[in-house]
Amino acid sequence: MPGISTVNAFIKKVETERHDLVLAEYYTEDASIQENQDPPRMGRDTLIEYERQMLGKAEHVSSQCLRPFFVDGNEVMIRWKFQFLLKDGSHIIINEVVHQVWEGDKIRKEQFFYDPRQFVPVKAS
């Protein structure tokens, strides 16, 4: 089960570093990520490759934890705000809640909950 300091360190990394690097450090080898009710993506290497592809579409990504976050045993709930500046100058702002299941100091299972309509890019004016 993760301690509050571990979750705080994870959040700080997400807010300040590339997400693919955070996946490499904080996720178990057999980790899964599921978005809403889509089938989960399985395996840390797959998760890292998917994240790199997503990051490759953006000029810049900023991440912010909208506190508080909650820890109950090995389960963690975090509310995130992600802002993507896309290479065409448009942007996307995503607000989502994530439920994580930790195994020690690593994330084994993660599911994001968000409104997919947020993924429609807003054109630069």
Backbone as CSV, one residue per row, in Angstrom:
resi,resn,N_x,N_y,N_z,CA_x,CA_y,CA_z,C_x,C_y,C_z
1,MET,0.851,-1.173,0.000,0.000,0.000,0.000,0.895,1.234,0.000
2,PRO,0.519,2.238,-0.808,1.382,3.425,-0.896,1.161,4.362,0.290
3,GLY,2.229,4.962,0.736,2.107,5.987,1.762,1.760,7.318,1.119
4,ILE,1.291,8.255,1.915,0.945,9.589,1.413,2.154,10.230,0.738
5,SER,3.345,10.045,1.296,4.541,10.644,0.695,4.822,10.044,-0.684
6,THR,4.553,8.754,-0.865,4.752,8.113,-2.167,3.774,8.678,-3.193
7,VAL,2.512,8.826,-2.803,1.511,9.377,-3.724,1.843,10.828,-4.047
8,ASN,2.272,11.594,-3.054,2.689,12.978,-3.311,3.859,13.029,-4.298
9,ALA,4.822,12.134,-4.127,5.973,12.096,-5.047,5.523,11.724,-6.453
10,PHE,4.604,10.771,-6.574,4.051,10.396,-7.872,3.369,11.595,-8.529
11,ILE,2.526,12.288,-7.780,1.814,13.453,-8.318,2.804,14.508,-8.787
12,LYS,3.827,14.781,-7.986,4.829,15.785,-8.368,5.508,15.389,-9.679
13,LYS,5.825,14.103,-9.845,6.458,13.635,-11.086,5.526,13.836,-12.271
14,VAL,4.229,13.490,-12.110,3.278,13.671,-13.215,3.183,15.152,-13.578
15,GLU,3.219,16.014,-12.572,3.087,17.455,-12.824,4.338,18.073,-13.447
16,THR,5.478,17.413,-13.328,6.725,18.059,-13.756,7.528,17.288,-14.797
17,GLU,7.185,16.032,-15.054,7.997,15.224,-15.969,7.145,14.632,-17.075
18,ARG,7.801,14.088,-18.073,7.094,13.407,-19.157,6.374,12.178,-18.599
19,HIS,5.142,12.005,-19.034,4.318,10.920,-18.498,4.888,9.540,-18.804
20,ASP,5.569,9.379,-19.942,6.148,8.069,-20.246,7.242,7.702,-19.249
21,LEU,7.989,8.685,-18.777,9.027,8.437,-17.776,8.414,8.068,-16.427
22,VAL,7.272,8.690,-16.106,6.571,8.369,-14.859,6.049,6.932,-14.915
23,LEU,5.520,6.533,-16.074,5.053,5.148,-16.231,6.189,4.164,-15.971
24,ALA,7.353,4.452,-16.517,8.501,3.557,-16.350,8.903,3.422,-14.877
25,GLU,8.753,4.499,-14.127,9.184,4.491,-12.729,8.134,3.964,-11.755
26,TYR,6.865,4.266,-11.996,5.837,4.027,-10.982,4.853,2.903,-11.285
27,TYR,4.969,2.230,-12.417,3.990,1.200,-12.775,4.648,-0.177,-12.775
28,THR,3.888,-1.185,-12.349,4.405,-2.547,-12.345,4.558,-3.030,-13.790
29,GLU,5.360,-4.046,-13.970,5.605,-4.585,-15.309,4.305,-5.065,-15.965
30,ASP,3.376,-5.588,-15.170,2.112,-6.098,-15.716,0.946,-5.121,-15.511
31,ALA,1.243,-3.835,-15.346,0.220,-2.822,-15.088,-0.781,-2.727,-16.235
32,SER,-1.974,-2.235,-15.885,-2.999,-1.973,-16.897,-3.571,-0.579,-16.694
33,ILE,-3.984,0.026,-17.809,-4.679,1.308,-17.782,-5.941,1.155,-18.620
34,GLN,-7.050,1.594,-18.040,-8.336,1.533,-18.716,-8.929,2.932,-18.758
35,GLU,-9.445,3.320,-19.913,-10.095,4.619,-20.058,-11.595,4.404,-20.160
36,ASN,-12.328,4.995,-19.217,-13.770,4.801,-19.110,-14.082,3.313,-19.171
37,GLN,-14.917,2.881,-20.105,-15.282,1.467,-20.195,-14.574,0.749,-21.339
38,ASP,-13.560,1.379,-21.945,-12.787,0.732,-23.004,-12.018,-0.454,-22.432
39,PRO,-11.641,-1.393,-23.278,-10.786,-2.486,-22.784,-9.460,-1.922,-22.271
40,PRO,-8.917,-2.500,-21.221,-7.646,-1.981,-20.692,-6.472,-2.287,-21.616
41,ARG,-5.491,-1.385,-21.595,-4.194,-1.651,-22.219,-3.362,-2.359,-21.159
42,MET,-2.614,-3.357,-21.571,-1.926,-4.226,-20.618,-0.415,-4.193,-20.821
43,GLY,0.324,-4.156,-19.715,1.776,-4.249,-19.736,2.442,-2.885,-19.797
44,ARG,3.407,-2.678,-18.907,4.075,-1.385,-18.810,4.688,-0.935,-20.129
45,ASP,5.325,-1.834,-20.866,5.941,-1.443,-22.137,4.894,-0.935,-23.121
46,THR,3.740,-1.586,-23.171,2.636,-1.140,-24.028,2.130,0.224,-23.585
47,LEU,2.013,0.418,-22.277,1.540,1.692,-21.737,2.499,2.824,-22.080
48,ILE,3.790,2.558,-21.963,4.802,3.570,-22.268,4.754,3.925,-23.750
49,GLU,4.663,2.944,-24.628,4.616,3.209,-26.069,3.374,4.023,-26.434
50,TYR,2.231,3.684,-25.875,0.992,4.429,-26.129,1.157,5.880,-25.666
51,GLU,1.736,6.069,-24.496,1.923,7.423,-23.955,2.866,8.229,-24.836
52,ARG,3.919,7.611,-25.326,4.853,8.312,-26.216,4.160,8.749,-27.501
53,GLN,3.276,7.909,-28.021,2.520,8.282,-29.218,1.617,9.479,-28.929
54,MET,0.963,9.477,-27.767,0.093,10.598,-27.392,0.906,11.873,-27.206
55,LEU,2.031,11.765,-26.523,2.877,12.939,-26.302,3.421,13.480,-27.625
56,GLY,3.653,12.592,-28.584,4.166,12.998,-29.882,3.205,13.871,-30.669
57,LYS,1.926,13.857,-30.317,0.921,14.677,-30.998,0.864,16.096,-30.443
58,ALA,1.526,16.314,-29.322,1.423,17.597,-28.633,2.743,18.367,-28.683
59,GLU,2.588,19.661,-28.754,3.733,20.562,-28.632,4.136,20.681,-27.162
60,HIS,3.110,20.680,-26.297,3.339,20.831,-24.855,2.171,20.204,-24.094
61,VAL,2.469,19.598,-22.946,1.448,19.036,-22.067,1.715,19.542,-20.652
62,SER,0.676,20.032,-19.998,0.814,20.378,-18.584,-0.204,19.578,-17.789
63,SER,0.186,19.205,-16.586,-0.622,18.339,-15.736,-0.737,18.967,-14.355
64,GLN,-1.937,18.893,-13.798,-2.163,19.456,-12.469,-3.095,18.549,-11.680
65,CYS,-2.678,18.192,-10.486,-3.544,17.469,-9.557,-4.468,18.498,-8.913
66,LEU,-5.778,18.241,-8.999,-6.763,19.110,-8.360,-7.097,18.484,-7.009
67,ARG,-6.367,18.931,-5.998,-6.464,18.349,-4.668,-7.821,18.618,-4.040
68,PRO,-8.229,17.747,-3.116,-7.453,16.706,-2.462,-7.446,15.417,-3.278
69,PHE,-6.530,14.530,-2.923,-6.555,13.166,-3.433,-6.853,12.258,-2.242
70,PHE,-7.237,11.027,-2.532,-7.663,10.125,-1.465,-6.905,8.812,-1.529
71,VAL,-6.481,8.332,-0.370,-5.801,7.050,-0.254,-6.572,6.208,0.758
72,ASP,-6.935,4.990,0.346,-7.615,4.053,1.242,-6.967,2.692,1.023
73,GLY,-6.052,2.326,1.913,-5.317,1.070,1.742,-4.468,1.137,0.480
74,ASN,-4.716,0.222,-0.457,-3.929,0.203,-1.693,-4.656,0.896,-2.850
75,GLU,-5.746,1.609,-2.546,-6.500,2.309,-3.583,-6.325,3.818,-3.435
76,VAL,-6.180,4.473,-4.591,-5.951,5.916,-4.632,-6.904,6.528,-5.655
77,MET,-7.460,7.690,-5.322,-8.302,8.457,-6.241,-7.671,9.844,-6.385
78,ILE,-7.491,10.264,-7.637,-6.889,11.561,-7.928,-7.726,12.248,-9.002
79,ARG,-7.921,13.541,-8.866,-8.558,14.341,-9.908,-7.475,15.133,-10.620
80,TRP,-7.447,15.007,-11.949,-6.408,15.632,-12.770,-6.995,16.647,-13.738
81,LYS,-6.178,17.625,-14.074,-6.455,18.540,-15.183,-5.223,18.489,-16.087
82,PHE,-5.438,18.065,-17.338,-4.372,17.998,-18.329,-4.672,19.006,-19.430
83,GLN,-3.656,19.751,-19.828,-3.793,20.694,-20.927,-2.787,20.320,-22.012
84,PHE,-3.303,20.113,-23.215,-2.487,19.732,-24.361,-2.491,20.874,-25.365
85,LEU,-1.321,21.388,-25.696,-1.174,22.307,-26.820,-0.723,21.443,-27.990
86,LEU,-1.587,21.312,-28.983,-1.295,20.437,-30.111,-0.414,21.151,-31.129
87,LYS,0.210,20.377,-31.978,1.180,20.931,-32.932,0.535,21.869,-33.946
88,ASP,-0.777,21.774,-34.153,-1.462,22.672,-35.088,-1.909,23.968,-34.412
89,GLY,-1.553,24.142,-33.120,-1.912,25.354,-32.388,-3.214,25.234,-31.616
90,SER,-3.996,24.195,-31.845,-5.222,23.995,-31.078,-4.865,23.423,-29.703
91,HIS,-5.850,23.411,-28.827,-5.580,22.867,-27.490,-6.765,22.037,-27.000
92,ILE,-6.463,21.194,-26.021,-7.447,20.329,-25.374,-7.219,20.438,-23.873
93,ILE,-8.307,20.588,-23.134,-8.234,20.576,-21.672,-9.097,19.405,-21.191
94,ILE,-8.484,18.512,-20.427,-9.152,17.308,-19.940,-9.203,17.346,-18.413
95,ASN,-10.396,17.206,-17.871,-10.571,17.003,-16.432,-11.023,15.566,-16.255
96,GLU,-10.334,14.840,-15.383,-10.666,13.436,-15.194,-10.388,13.011,-13.763
97,VAL,-11.001,11.904,-13.409,-10.754,11.267,-12.120,-10.137,9.911,-12.419
98,VAL,-9.137,9.550,-11.649,-8.488,8.259,-11.832,-8.592,7.445,-10.544
99,HIS,-8.864,6.168,-10.726,-8.850,5.207,-9.628,-7.651,4.294,-9.868
100,GLN,-6.787,4.207,-8.882,-5.579,3.383,-8.997,-5.583,2.292,-7.933
101,VAL,-5.055,1.146,-8.298,-4.783,0.076,-7.339,-3.266,-0.094,-7.314
102,TRP,-2.691,0.115,-6.148,-1.242,0.046,-5.969,-0.851,-1.314,-5.417
103,GLU,0.366,-1.694,-5.756,0.999,-2.892,-5.203,2.324,-2.404,-4.610
104,GLY,2.341,-2.204,-3.311,3.516,-1.590,-2.691,3.614,-0.140,-3.144
105,ASP,4.772,0.221,-3.713,5.002,1.583,-4.173,4.824,1.734,-5.681
106,LYS,4.120,0.798,-6.308,3.905,0.829,-7.771,2.414,0.695,-8.068
107,ILE,2.016,1.254,-9.189,0.630,1.171,-9.636,0.464,-0.084,-10.489
108,ARG,-0.524,-0.881,-10.137,-0.781,-2.123,-10.877,-1.963,-1.967,-11.823
109,LYS,-2.935,-1.166,-11.419,-4.159,-1.033,-12.205,-4.651,0.404,-12.092
110,GLU,-5.070,0.965,-13.229,-5.520,2.350,-13.238,-6.700,2.466,-14.197
111,GLN,-7.723,3.193,-13.761,-8.858,3.449,-14.636,-9.204,4.927,-14.570
112,PHE,-9.275,5.544,-15.760,-9.628,6.951,-15.886,-11.111,7.089,-16.176
113,PHE,-11.728,8.117,-15.614,-13.126,8.440,-15.871,-13.181,9.894,-16.333
114,TYR,-13.714,10.110,-17.540,-13.789,11.457,-18.100,-14.862,11.498,-19.176
115,ASP,-15.245,12.714,-19.534,-16.187,12.939,-20.627,-15.375,12.986,-21.920
116,PRO,-15.577,12.034,-22.843,-14.772,12.018,-24.066,-14.988,13.243,-24.962
117,ARG,-16.059,13.994,-24.746,-16.257,15.209,-25.544,-15.169,16.253,-25.288
118,GLN,-14.442,16.095,-24.181,-13.338,17.016,-23.893,-12.188,16.887,-24.888
119,PHE,-12.144,15.796,-25.633,-11.036,15.540,-26.545,-11.176,16.264,-27.880
120,VAL,-12.239,17.036,-28.056,-12.387,17.812,-29.287,-11.487,19.033,-29.176
121,PRO,-10.501,19.150,-30.076,-9.581,20.291,-29.981,-10.285,21.625,-30.195
122,VAL,-9.837,22.620,-29.444,-10.302,23.995,-29.613,-9.264,24.688,-30.466
123,LYS,-9.694,25.226,-31.600,-8.768,25.882,-32.525,-8.271,27.192,-31.938
124,ALA,-7.035,27.504,-32.244,-6.449,28.775,-31.814,-7.164,29.908,-32.515
125,SER,-7.392,31.010,-31.796,-8.083,32.144,-32.421,-7.136,33.187,-32.938
